[in-house]
C-alpha cells in the first residue's frame, strides 16, 4: 500500500478508495453505482457504463425542430431536409424516445402503434459521434419492454446491413415478407 501513500497524504487502505479519491466530483457517485450493479468490470467497461449512465432517455417531446434536423442530417437522412414536416410527424407519433447528452440530442427512435396489436419501429437513429456505445440497443430494448403486450413489434430497416442489429435484439426476418414503399419526394 506504500505506493498510495506517496501520492496522497490520507490513509488510504484499498485501490478502490484511492481511485475514488483521484476521480472525485461527478464521477465518484457514478462509479460507485456502476460497480455496485456489476460484479466485475474492466476499466473500459466501467468507462462505457459511466458514459452511458450520463445520457438521458426520455419519451417527453422536448426537442426542437432544429435539434431534430441536425440529428437527421448528421446521418445523411433526407428527412432532415424537411424540418417542419419531420417535426410535425414526430410530435404526432405514438412514441418518440430521445437520448440526450446534456442539451445535445444524440439519438431518436420513432414508433407508430394501433394501441393494441401492432407497434411499428419506424427508425432508430444515433448521431455518428455516439455510435458504437450501445445507445441504439438500449433504445430498442426500451421499446420492446414498452410494447411487450402487443401481438407484434415490427421494424423496417431501410438498409439491409442493419438487419443483424435487429436480429441481435430478438427480431426475426419475416420469411415471406418484403418492405414496400411509394416515394413522393419528387412531387414535393
C-alpha positions as CSV (number, residue, x, y, z in Angstrom):
1,X,0.0,0.0,0.0
2,X,3.0,2.3,0.1
3,X,2.5,3.4,-3.5
4,X,-0.8,5.0,-2.5
5,X,0.7,7.0,0.4
6,X,3.2,8.6,-1.9
7,X,0.5,10.3,-3.9
8,X,-1.8,11.2,-1.1
9,X,-1.3,12.1,2.5
10,X,-4.6,10.5,3.6
11,X,-4.5,7.0,5.0
12,X,-6.0,5.0,2.0
13,X,-6.3,1.3,2.5
14,X,-7.6,0.0,-0.8
15,X,-7.3,0.6,-4.5
16,X,-11.0,1.5,-4.9
17,X,-10.7,4.1,-2.2
18,X,-7.6,5.5,-3.9
19,X,-9.4,5.5,-7.3
20,X,-12.4,7.4,-6.0
21,X,-10.1,10.0,-4.4
22,X,-8.4,10.5,-7.8
23,X,-11.7,10.7,-9.8
24,X,-13.8,12.7,-7.4
25,X,-16.6,15.1,-8.5
26,X,-19.5,13.9,-10.6
27,X,-17.7,10.6,-11.4
28,X,-17.5,9.3,-7.8
29,X,-21.2,8.5,-7.4
30,X,-21.4,7.1,-11.0
31,X,-18.5,4.8,-10.4
32,X,-20.0,3.5,-7.1
33,X,-23.4,2.9,-8.8
34,X,-21.9,1.1,-11.8
35,X,-19.6,-1.1,-9.6
36,X,-22.4,-2.0,-7.2
37,X,-24.6,-3.2,-10.2
38,X,-21.8,-5.2,-11.8
39,X,-19.7,-7.9,-10.1
40,X,-16.5,-7.4,-12.2
41,X,-15.7,-4.7,-14.7
42,X,-12.6,-3.8,-16.6
43,X,-11.7,-0.1,-16.9
44,X,-13.0,0.1,-20.5
45,X,-16.3,-1.4,-19.4
46,X,-16.5,1.0,-16.4
47,X,-15.8,4.0,-18.7
48,X,-18.6,2.8,-21.1
49,X,-21.1,2.3,-18.3
50,X,-20.3,5.6,-16.7
51,X,-20.7,7.5,-20.1
52,X,-24.0,5.8,-20.9
53,X,-25.3,6.5,-17.4
54,X,-24.8,10.2,-18.1
55,X,-27.1,10.0,-21.1
56,X,-30.8,10.8,-20.5
57,X,-33.5,8.7,-22.2
58,X,-37.0,10.2,-22.3
59,X,-40.3,10.0,-24.1
60,X,-41.0,13.7,-23.5
61,X,-41.1,15.5,-26.7
62,X,-38.8,18.3,-25.6
63,X,-36.8,18.5,-28.8
64,X,-36.8,21.5,-31.1
65,X,-37.2,21.4,-34.9
66,X,-33.6,22.5,-35.3
67,X,-32.3,19.7,-32.9
68,X,-34.1,17.0,-34.9
69,X,-33.0,18.4,-38.2
70,X,-29.4,18.4,-37.1
71,X,-29.5,14.8,-35.9
72,X,-31.2,13.6,-39.1
73,X,-28.7,15.4,-41.3
74,X,-25.8,14.0,-39.2
75,X,-26.7,10.6,-40.6
76,X,-27.5,11.8,-44.0
77,X,-31.2,11.1,-43.8
78,X,-33.2,13.1,-46.4
79,X,-35.9,13.7,-43.9
80,X,-33.6,16.3,-42.4
81,X,-34.2,18.4,-45.5
82,X,-37.9,18.8,-44.5
83,X,-37.6,20.0,-40.9
84,X,-41.1,21.4,-40.5
85,X,-42.7,18.1,-41.7
86,X,-40.3,16.0,-39.7
87,X,-41.0,17.9,-36.5
88,X,-44.8,17.7,-37.1
89,X,-44.6,13.9,-37.8
90,X,-42.6,13.3,-34.6
91,X,-45.0,15.4,-32.5
92,X,-47.9,13.3,-33.7
93,X,-46.2,9.9,-33.4
94,X,-47.3,7.3,-30.8
95,X,-43.8,7.1,-29.2
96,X,-40.7,9.1,-29.7
97,X,-37.8,8.0,-27.5
98,X,-34.9,10.5,-27.4
99,X,-31.5,10.3,-26.0
100,X,-29.7,13.4,-24.7
101,X,-26.1,14.2,-23.7
102,X,-26.8,17.3,-21.6
103,X,-28.6,19.6,-24.1
104,X,-27.5,17.7,-27.3
105,X,-30.0,15.3,-29.0
106,X,-27.9,12.2,-29.8
107,X,-30.5,9.5,-30.5
108,X,-34.1,9.1,-31.5
109,X,-36.5,6.2,-32.1
110,X,-39.9,6.6,-33.5
111,X,-42.7,4.1,-33.1
112,X,-46.2,4.1,-34.6
113,X,-48.8,1.9,-33.0
114,X,-52.5,1.0,-33.1
115,X,-52.8,0.9,-29.3
116,X,-53.3,-2.9,-29.1
117,X,-51.8,-5.2,-31.7
118,X,-49.1,-3.7,-33.8
119,X,-46.2,-1.4,-33.0
120,X,-44.0,-0.3,-35.9
121,X,-40.5,0.8,-35.2
122,X,-40.0,3.4,-37.9
123,X,-36.4,4.2,-37.2
124,X,-33.5,4.2,-34.7
125,X,-31.0,7.0,-35.3
126,X,-27.9,7.7,-33.3
127,X,-25.5,10.6,-34.0
128,X,-22.2,9.3,-35.6
129,X,-20.2,10.6,-32.7
130,X,-22.2,8.4,-30.3
131,X,-22.5,5.2,-32.4
132,X,-21.0,2.0,-31.1
133,X,-21.7,2.9,-27.5
134,X,-24.9,0.7,-27.1
135,X,-27.4,3.6,-27.4
136,X,-29.4,2.1,-30.3
137,X,-29.6,-1.3,-28.4
138,X,-30.8,0.4,-25.3
139,X,-33.5,2.3,-27.2
140,X,-34.7,-1.0,-28.9
141,X,-34.8,-2.8,-25.5
142,X,-36.8,0.1,-24.1
143,X,-39.3,-0.1,-27.0
144,X,-39.5,-3.9,-26.6
145,X,-40.4,-3.5,-22.9
146,X,-42.9,-0.8,-23.6
147,X,-44.7,-2.8,-26.2
148,X,-44.3,-6.3,-24.8
149,X,-48.0,-6.9,-24.6
150,X,-48.7,-6.1,-28.2
151,X,-49.1,-9.1,-30.6
152,X,-46.4,-7.7,-33.0
153,X,-43.5,-5.3,-32.8
154,X,-42.2,-4.8,-36.3
155,X,-39.3,-2.9,-37.8
156,X,-38.4,-1.9,-41.3
157,X,-34.7,-1.1,-41.5
158,X,-34.0,0.9,-44.7
159,X,-30.6,-0.6,-45.0
160,X,-30.1,-4.4,-45.1
161,X,-26.8,-4.1,-43.3
162,X,-28.8,-3.1,-40.2
163,X,-30.8,-6.4,-40.1
164,X,-28.3,-8.2,-37.9
165,X,-28.7,-5.4,-35.3
166,X,-32.4,-6.1,-35.1
167,X,-31.9,-9.9,-35.1
168,X,-29.4,-9.5,-32.2
169,X,-32.2,-7.8,-30.3
170,X,-34.8,-10.5,-30.8
171,X,-36.4,-9.6,-34.1
172,X,-36.6,-12.2,-36.9
173,X,-36.7,-11.7,-40.7
174,X,-40.2,-12.3,-42.0
175,X,-39.8,-15.4,-44.2
176,X,-42.1,-14.3,-46.9
177,X,-42.2,-10.6,-46.1
178,X,-41.0,-7.7,-48.1
179,X,-40.8,-3.9,-47.5
180,X,-42.9,-1.8,-49.8
181,X,-43.0,1.9,-50.3
182,X,-44.2,4.8,-52.5
183,X,-41.7,7.7,-52.6
184,X,-43.3,11.1,-53.2
185,X,-40.1,13.1,-52.8
186,X,-40.2,14.3,-56.5
187,X,-43.7,15.6,-56.0
188,X,-42.8,17.9,-53.1
